[in-house]
Each structure stands twice: as C-alpha cells, then as structure tokens.
Amino acid sequence: MTMVVPFPPGGGGDILARTVSLPFSETLHEKVVIFNRPGAGGNIGTSQVVKARPDGTTVGYVTNGIMCVNSHLYDRQAFDPLKDLEPVAGLTSIGLVLAVSPKALPDVRSAADLVKLAISRPGEIAFASAGPGTTSHLAGILFEREAGLDLNHIPHAGGAAAVKEVLSGRVPFLIDVMPNLLPHLKAGTLRALAVTTPSRSALLPEVPTMVEAGLPGVTLYAWDGIAAPKGLSDADADRFAKAARAALNDKAVRDRLLRMGAEPQFRGPADFRQFIEAEAAKWRPLALMARAQR
C-alpha cells in the first residue's frame, strides 16, 4: 500500500505522516510505503492520488491547503478536492505561532509591540512565509488585515527556508505552524508573541493567544488527514479510518505528535468531509487575497 505525501522528505508534513503511518500499517497488517511527491503546494502528489485506482492500495496525506486553498490559487488545477477525493480520516489540528527574531526586533516582546511598530513604519516591516498561498502566508494576511497593517510579504521555497531567514534576522517575523517553530522557540533563537489557537497551547503555556493580545479575528489553525481516490469502497474507507483512529490512540504516537505541536483529532469519513466543507468557507477569502497579491 502506498501513502503519497505531497511534500518534501523531512518537512513538517512528511514527519507527521510518517509518525502515523507505522501504527496505521500495523493495524492494517500490511506494509505502508511513503512516497514523497512534492510540488505546487501539494497538488502534484495529490494529483497522483486522484489518478490512482480506488482499490485500497493508494491513499494520500492531505492538508487544509490542499483541500481548501489551492483551488482558489491556481488557474488550472487538475482535480477538485471534494469531487475527486474521498476523505478518509482527519488526523490532527496544528496551531500557529507569531514569532519574531530577537536579532531583528530585540525590543518587540508582545503582539501589541509588533503592531505598534508596523503602524509606525507602513510597508517596511516584512514577514516570511513558506511560499505564496501557504498557511503561513494566509496567516500573515489575516494578521495584517485584522490589525490594520501594511506589511511586506517575503515568500520562500518552503517552511524551513522561511524559518532560516527569520532566525538570521534578515526577515523580522513570521506566523507558522508550531512543529516548524517549537525547537527554535525552546532554544530562544525565536521569540513567541502569540498563538493563533482559541486557547493557550500546553507546549507554550506562557504565550498568550491572539484573542488575549487583542486580535480575536486572528484565530486559525492548520489540519491534516488522509484521503483516497474517488470511488473507494465504504469497506476500505472504514478500514482505513479504524487504522487511523488506532494510530492516534497509540500513546507513543500521541505523545510524539503533541511534542511537535500537533493535537490528535480523529474524524471519520463523514465527519471529515463535513469538516472540510465548513473549513473551505473560512479559507476561501484568505486564498483569494493571496491570489490578488501575486
């Protein structure tokens, strides 16, 4: 059985997928081979899943970007995520963190400090992202809109490159998913100002939420899951969903995911589809704003 991961090896999505894949494989009693097929924000690998036979031998790792954002960013997308894929299981929800470089902004110690600085220097303060239309870009757009700012977006070729630029101080801040930032926040090489989740993170209990920071509209989290080619049988969908639930119930897996900043949150096939449909309405306006900036 193949699990297509449409992101590069070693990245946040790849690590999350691999964390779940081993116990997933053990429950199914068959080997699950991870196949990385990155490109176009996840579209290239997901297209391969769409084209696969719905015979239970291929599934894909999917994200909010793949299921809710990309169709609004690309002029020509080879598939419609909800028409051409069968949502099988939701896996985790992933909070984001507003983080600054102490090298670039040594005196900025709160979201209010950053907002005040950006207001005083319109168009000058930059934020990094993993690329146009990525979750980190959309989070930056949302922050900019809700705080009434004029920021300078600096896209990069992936999350690791964006984080590297902020670590160096060449770009002063970013808003990115917790798994990408936690090691640097713990090491003190980045400074967390706020989290985008509705409540504080157990991993960063001292860091306020955006709501507490006076920006209630900046509530956002990423998520991931598993999808299969359209036409997958109900029996296979249920089998995969049960394997995903078992993986997320495994204490070692849960602990590792939580340490990374990903909260296990299982959703079965029907619930996952309904969740995606509801999330699409939230992500669409941000995606269209990102497209307009290109």
Beta strands, then each sheet from edge to edge (+ up, - down):
strand 1: 2-5
strand 2: 33-36
strand 3: 58-63
strand 4: 85-100
strand 5: 126-129
strand 6: 152-155
strand 7: 173-177
strand 8: 191-195
strand 9: 221-229
strand 10: 262-267
sheet 1: 2+ 1+ 3+ 9- 4+ 7- 5- 6-
sheet 2: 2+ 1+ 3+ 9- 4+ 8-
sheet 3: 2+ 1+ 3+ 9- 4+ 10-
end
